[in-house]
Amino acid sequence: MKKFKRMLEMEQSKKMVNQEGFFRQGIAEASERLKKQHKENGEKEITQVMYQCLTGKGL
């Protein structure tokens, strides 16, 4: 019975580690998407300002 209980605890521990890895991976991916979006937003903002300057609308 003790062996069975130990095996259950080991399985739970493995699942917790797998779940932690899953969440870490999700956070890393979301962080990369956010970084990419910040860069894209900055580029669009610069493009918009340049267009306004070229059309004489100013800032």
Secondary structure, 3 states (H helix, E strand, C coil): CHHHHHHHHHHHHHHHHHHHHHHHHHHHHHHHHHHHHHHHHHHHHHHHHHHHHHHCCCC
